[in-house]
């Protein structure tokens, strides 16, 4: 099941749904709309009536990206899907790349990330400042959390459903970039296998980005806290091991 969180995506949602159906005819689509005032939900329902296998669930207020994915993944687990997909609804993620992510999960990955920062990944037309902010942010995440993933902030992903169930959605609290990082971090801590598949990330053409400096600051603050917490725990565990009594060998 592909989860599409939406808020004010009337200009894009019908095309996303059509292109998803062409790319993965067997997939079901769940649109999670936060009561968009521009009619996104109605347009999604209309597109779904044409292509089939589309559910639209409307939440009463705008609650954020992480909340939308937790809600959608919870629905997917309850309905018994084997693979849960997340992607943006603004056409920055090309639906034609989704089969590659699904193939990675079928081959054994617990998390397949559509990555901008592995060989073959591209971000055309990004200004230098934005490119540096993103790439150095991901480097900081790798260093602070000890992750192998090059693109821990990427939002185009496929998860093995059993891994999501094991993580416990109720314990995932972050939003925005923080949600993506927390999920990758938790998969790694659970011993799950993560694979990165190269994608081309395209800037939205229509509509307005929901990204804000607050979301970036929140994410980096969480990463710093998680990294420090892990180091304190390792230090504490090392002290406990050093303080254990040993049998007398006299």
Buried (B, 14 or more C-beta within 10 A) or exposed (E): BBBBBBBBBBBBBBBBBBBBBEBBEEBBBBBBBBEBEBEBBBBBBBBBEEBEBBBBBBBEEBBBBBBBBBBBBBBBBEEEBEBBBBBBBBBBBBBEBBEBBBBBBEEEBBBBBBBBBBEEBEBEEBEEEEEEEBBEBBEBBBEBBEBEBBBBBBBBBBBBBEBBBBBEBEEBEBBBBBBBBBBBBBBBBEEBBBBBBBBBBBEBEEBEEBEEEEBBEBBBEBBEEBBEEBEEEEEEEEEEEEEEEEEEEE
